[in-house]
Amino acid sequence: MSLLAGQPPGDKPGIVPEIVDKYIQAARIQRTVLRSEPLQMEITATLLKSQLKPQRQSELCAVRRVSESGQIAYDVLRASGDDDIRRQVIGRYLTAESQARDTESSALTPLNYKFHLKGVVDRLGRRVHVLQLTPRKKKDGLFKGELWVDEATGLPVHESGQLVKAPHRFLKRLAFVRDYQIRDGLAVPAHDDITIDVRFWGRVALSIRFTHPVCVSDCD
């Protein structure tokens, strides 16, 4: 991945609204299509400051479903490892996610964010615009960070940042990195790396791998 040479993208009038509009159109279509498709998640949680060797760790495999109203629900397929880490960290993270809902109130739109174009990069042969996001309000589900948008399709290929509000009273600071794969005209989540400061526990790393389509054998 490399910066592309040439005129600074911010110098071209109207380029940010153009990129954002293209992204919003693509995101709305994508949200409608993906809500009909269950998403399998393999989650690994690791307590980073534990003195124990091996480190305390828990795994959980679940199917994520989103209703037409945006309600998020999870069907647990398998769980292993440290029971306390699974209940106190993974369980609370999924609870916060299901309560947040997948709606326009937290969508990446000018109503919720200010957008600034930081530059253009080459990512796997694709021309990608890097947008800096600044939330307009300190509201649940919003984050301060970056959104990378594929120029040709308007689809996201990368998101990263930190939530402006704690998602749960036991989950204090949450920072994340999400990568997408563009497949059949959709941006499909591929992997999340999340770091959470958990009250009474310290810092925990979550690694989430997504599978499309759902294949229960992947959890065996």
Protein Blocks (a to p, Z undefined) as FASTA:
>chain_A
ZZdedjdfklpghklmmmmmmmmmmmmmmmmmmmmpccddddddddfkbcbdcddddddd
ddddddfkopacdddfbdedjfklmmmmmmmmmmmmmmnopafklcccfklpccddfbdc
deehiacdddddddfbdcehiacddddddfklopafbdcdddfbdfbfklmbdcdddddd
deehiacdfbdcdddddehkbpadddddddddddfklmZZ
